[in-house]
Amino acid sequence: MTATTTTPQPAELEDVKAATATDKRRVQKKELWRNRSLLLPAVIFLILLTQIPFLTTIGFSLTKWNLLYPNDRAFAGFDNYTSALTSGDLWPSIRATVLITAFSVTLAVLFGLLFAVLLDRQFRGRALARTLMITPFLIMPAAASLIWKYSMFDTNIGMINWVLQSLHLPVVAWSTEHPMATVVIVLTWQFTPFMMLILLAGLQGQDKGILEAAQVDGAGAWRTFTWITLPHLRMYVEIGVLLGSVIILQVFDPIAILTKGTGGTKTLAYLLYERAFIGLDVGQAAAYGVVTVILTIIVATIALKSVFKVFMAGGSR
Amino acid sequence: MNGSSTTTRSSRSARGALTTLVTWVLVLLFFFPVFWMVLNGFKPESLASSVDPTFIFKPVTEGYQLAMDRGMAGYLQNSLTAAVIATIISVVLAIPAAYALSIRRVNNVENSLSFFISTRFMPLAAIVLPLFMILKTVGLLDNIYMLAVVYGAMNLPVTVWMMRSFFLEVPFEIIEAARVDGAGMFREIVRIVLPLVLPGVAAAALISFIFAWNEYFLALLLTSSSARTTPPFLGSFVDGRGQFLAVLSAAATIAALPVIIAGWAAQKQLVRGLSMGAIK
């Protein structure tokens, strides 16, 4: 934060000298306000478009409000929450959200680590391999889910079942028999490159001298990896897990396209969508929205504590 | 290198070749769905939807024509409008904010940054209902410019964080020199700082574009016909009847292409953008 230990500019030097302490403070205050005004447009914009709508959502969630009965609108206290708990929709949905997130993030980190280690080596065509690897993350999620649904998972024309049949194994109706696995596979596929990129940056930021020293000391490749590389990667894994979790907790696209929330894959985002835009129950849906935020906060604070330090490191001047 | 190393060296290079081979097999396996999508897009429908996969065939553009017949150009146009305007909004608002949070002095930098990061982590599900109700009341539902404004807000926190990480790299001496020369704040930003962080601005703009272009949830709920973007259009294939894998693959290829090209071109900046500037 040395930013504005504003070294007095020569022209002002005399004034500064002459100025009393209060004057100086006033100048600083003015400067501070001018700086703050740079921040203001962004902050106001975000308050208008995210904070106020969120507060309104909380308001909605305390209201009895179904669009089918627009005139029957009244304060409902925590009715929407209690009925969410008793109707038996909420817990399965929280379960689905947490499980999908946990499985996808874990698998994506493991595969991401594998590919990061493989692509950290020097070999022919490494740049091309890396380019191909990041593509699944860039593909529009709706397109990715559709491609998997029809050209990979389909019982007639899907490639996975064609391979299974070629091996004389039974055909699997993925989205109905293993809905959870279906969603997790697609999400893992999309997020592996994300984790790979983050971990690759970690591997490349490793101190080569330490690695050579370990080699000289006779530590094998595996021991070097588990004792030196993995601890070094910890910070990167944490960042990947935090960002990945926060994104996947809101997951909607693969659910809407692959399973429509059947078979224990009805995430909170999809449940809210169903309640609000098919069931037209605004109050109830808003309650699910609030629950989503609470869940995100819980997951994020667990992960965030350590990660925020990383964000701030090299952060302020 | 001593004498006995010839065997170990050759066995090591053999192992290296094997690792490379394994790497390539895994990478190609991983990439296969994308490759298959592109391939299917150029097949006639009967081949694309056949039970046994075909790898060698005479490419046709039938799938692409059918996708265009479904009005895809209009959806692409909407996606482009929304993504470009959202990017402009978030970049224009983020530059002064990131500047204040890195070079100028504001109190409570940490608090301001937490504010930005918390709005980024705000689930869209938590804000979509009021947005829907308000936009419906004022007649801005199914309006592409309104969707762009919402996307701008969605992307702003990432853009601020990311640009800040670039701004922090500007040597303070340069700014100091400009101040001594009596450059005003506006000139300081436009003339001195911006040229130095231009790669950062470009990278942030790119990330913003990618997020807006790919967004499905809000697009599905806040638009219906005239402002429909590409992701919900693709999503509508789910209810399709009959054979449609070639059309779908062609449409998905077109929809994914802009972001794939942008991402390939900006690989180096991608990590930084995705990690909100935390990783360089």
Interface residues (C-beta under 8 A of the other chain):
Chain A: M1 T2 A3 T4 T6 T7 Q9 P10 A11 E31 L32 R34 N35 R36 L38 L39 P41 A42 V43 F45 L46 L48 L49 T50 Q51 I52 P53 F54 T56 T57 F60 L114 F115 L118 L119 R121 F123 R124 G125 A129 R130 T131 L132 M133 I134 T135 P136 F137 L138 I139 M140 P141 A142 A143 A144 L146 I147 W148 K149 Y150 S151 M152 N156 I157 M159 W162 W189 T192 F194 L197 I198 L200 A201 G202 Y236 I239 L243 V246 L249 Q250 F252 D253 A256 I257 L268 A269 L272 Y273 A276 F277 V282 A285 A286 Y288 G289 V290 T292 V293 T296 A300 V307 F308 V310 F311 M312 G314 G315 S316 R317
Chain B: G16 T19 T20 V22 T23 W24 L26 V27 L28 F30 F31 F32 P33 V34 W36 M37 N40 A48 S49 S50 V51 D52 P53 L93 A94 P96 A97 Y99 A100 L101 S102 I103 R104 R105 V106 N107 V109 E110 S112 L113 S114 F115 F116 I117 T119 F121 M122 P123 L124 A125 A126 I127 V128 L129 P130 L131 F132 M133 I134 V149 V150 G152 A153 L156 P157 V160 W161 L168 F172 E176 R179 V180 G182 M185 I210 W213 N214 Y216 F217 L220 L221 T230 P231 P232 L234 G235 F237 V238 L245 L248 S249 A251 A252 A255 A256 V259 I260 A262 G263 W264 Q267 L270 V271 L274 S275 M276 G277 A278 I279 K280
